Amino acid sequence: MAAVIDFKHFIIPDEITMGGILVGVLCSFLLPQLHGQTLPMPGLLQSLLGMGAGAGLMYGILRAGKLAFGRERLALPAETKIIFTDTALLLPGKEISYDELFYRKSDNLTLHARTVELAGRAYRDVPIRLTPTSLQIGDVRFSPEAVSGMEAVGTEITLPREAMGFGDVKFMAAIGAFLGWQAVLFFTAG
């Protein structure tokens, strides 16, 4: 069920992952045979070890994926207007909310603008860097909350993107809670 929801909506609900972790730990305590144990405490320990191994391994993969695939370069036609509103980025035929763009505080959007218009100011031939907490145009910094709108003209923009999300980390922790660290290694190797 979680795989179907993830494939369709690119999200695994916490009700599935966190509930799976809780049920996995509880079942491992009540049925230590899940981990080849006869007593509840060793079963619980194996469950916690599997949960930690699953979450840790997937988090490592998530971070490596972010480093390798965490940016998407979009080539734009010449003289393309890029509009920054207070809630979204507007590209030709596409609106992307900042909530979709900035999943983490470290995410950033970059572009080299031919021109920028911002609250009565104009800039020419400057780099722009936007993060959830900062807007930098050339050498000038602004708070994004203080900027209600901005228009730039450029030919390429680099957007942050995710290789996978934290739902995958929690899902593998749930699998580890039920099946142990050996199963986590099997699932990630396969």
C-alpha positions in Angstrom: 0.0 0.0 0.0 2.8 2.5 0.9 4.6 1.8 -2.4 1.4 2.5 -4.4 0.8 5.8 -2.5 4.4 6.8 -2.9 4.4 6.0 -6.6 1.2 7.9 -7.2 1.7 10.9 -4.9 5.4 11.0 -4.2 4.7 10.9 -0.4 4.4 8.1 2.2 2.0 9.3 5.0 3.3 9.3 8.6 0.2 7.2 9.5 1.9 4.3 7.6 5.5 4.9 8.5 5.3 5.9 12.1 2.4 3.5 12.7 4.5 0.8 11.0 7.5 1.5 13.3 5.3 1.4 16.4 3.5 -1.8 15.4 6.9 -3.4 14.4 8.5 -2.7 17.7 5.4 -3.9 19.6 5.1 -7.1 17.5 8.8 -7.8 18.0 8.4 -7.5 21.8 5.2 -9.7 21.8 6.5 -12.1 19.1 10.2 -12.3 19.5 10.2 -15.2 17.1 10.1 -12.6 14.3 13.8 -12.1 14.9 14.6 -15.7 15.8 14.5 -15.0 19.6 12.6 -16.7 22.4 12.4 -13.8 24.9 10.7 -10.5 24.5 13.7 -8.2 25.3 16.1 -9.7 22.8 13.3 -9.4 20.2 12.7 -5.8 21.1 16.5 -5.1 20.9 16.6 -6.7 17.4 13.7 -4.6 16.3 15.3 -1.4 17.6 18.6 -2.3 15.9 16.7 -3.0 12.6 14.9 0.3 12.9 18.1 2.2 13.4 19.9 0.4 10.6 17.0 1.0 8.2 16.7 4.7 9.0 20.4 5.2 9.1 21.1 3.5 5.8 18.3 5.2 4.0 19.3 8.6 5.4 22.8 8.0 4.0 21.3 7.2 0.6 19.1 10.2 0.8 22.0 12.6 1.5 24.2 11.0 -1.3 21.3 11.3 -3.7 20.8 15.0 -2.7 24.5 15.6 -3.4 24.5 13.7 -6.7 21.0 14.7 -8.1 19.9 17.7 -5.9 19.9 20.3 -8.7 17.9 20.6 -11.9 19.1 23.0 -14.6 16.4 24.4 -16.8 17.4 26.0 -20.0 15.0 28.8 -20.9 14.4 30.6 -24.2 16.2 33.9 -24.6 14.5 36.8 -22.9 12.4 34.6 -20.6 10.7 36.4 -17.8 11.0 34.7 -14.4 8.6 36.0 -11.9 9.0 35.5 -8.1 5.8 36.1 -6.2 5.4 35.9 -2.5 4.3 32.2 -2.7 5.6 30.8 -6.0 8.1 30.9 -8.8 6.4 31.5 -12.2 8.2 30.1 -15.3 6.7 29.9 -18.8 3.7 27.5 -18.5 4.7 26.4 -15.0 4.0 27.6 -11.4 6.1 26.1 -8.6 5.2 26.9 -5.0 8.1 27.6 -2.7 6.9 24.8 -0.5 7.7 22.4 -3.3 11.1 24.0 -4.1 12.5 24.4 -0.6 12.2 21.2 1.3 15.2 21.9 3.4 16.8 25.1 4.7 19.9 24.3 2.7 18.0 24.2 -0.6 18.7 27.1 -3.0 17.6 28.4 -6.4 20.2 30.1 -8.5 20.2 32.0 -11.8 22.2 34.6 -13.6 19.9 37.3 -14.6 20.3 39.7 -17.5 18.0 42.1 -15.7 16.1 42.2 -12.4 13.4 44.5 -11.2 12.5 44.6 -7.6 10.5 47.3 -5.7 11.6 50.2 -7.9 15.2 49.0 -8.1 16.8 47.6 -11.3 19.9 45.4 -11.6 21.8 44.2 -14.7 23.9 41.1 -15.3 23.8 39.8 -11.7 23.6 36.4 -10.0 20.5 35.6 -7.9 20.5 33.1 -5.1 17.3 32.4 -3.2 17.0 30.2 -0.1 14.1 29.8 2.3 15.7 32.5 4.5 17.7 34.7 2.1 17.6 36.5 -1.2 20.9 37.6 -2.7 21.0 39.8 -5.9 24.6 40.4 -6.7 26.2 41.6 -3.5 22.9 42.8 -1.9 21.0 40.6 0.6 17.3 40.8 1.3 14.9 38.9 3.5 12.5 36.9 1.2 9.6 38.0 3.5 10.3 41.6 2.7 10.1 41.1 -1.0 6.6 40.8 -2.3 7.5 40.3 -5.9 10.5 40.3 -8.3 10.9 39.9 -12.1 14.1 38.7 -13.7 15.1 37.9 -17.3 17.5 35.0 -17.8 18.2 31.9 -20.0 18.9 29.3 -17.3 17.8 28.6 -13.8 18.9 25.9 -11.4 16.3 24.5 -9.0 16.7 22.3 -6.0 15.1 18.9 -6.2 14.9 15.7 -4.1 16.2 12.3 -4.9 13.9 10.9 -2.2 12.2 12.2 0.9 12.1 11.4 4.6 9.1 9.1 4.1 11.5 6.6 2.5 13.7 6.8 5.6 10.8 6.2 8.0 9.4 3.4 5.8 12.8 1.6 5.9 12.9 2.1 9.7 9.4 0.4 9.9 10.7 -2.5 7.7 13.7 -2.8 10.0 11.5 -2.7 13.1 9.5 -5.7 11.8 12.2 -7.7 10.1 15.6 -6.7 11.6 18.8 -5.3 10.3 19.5 -8.3 8.0 16.3 -7.6 6.1 17.3 -3.9 5.8 20.6 -4.9 4.1 18.7 -7.3 1.8 16.1 -4.6 0.8 18.7 -1.9 0.1 21.1 -4.2 -1.7 18.4 -5.5 -4.0 
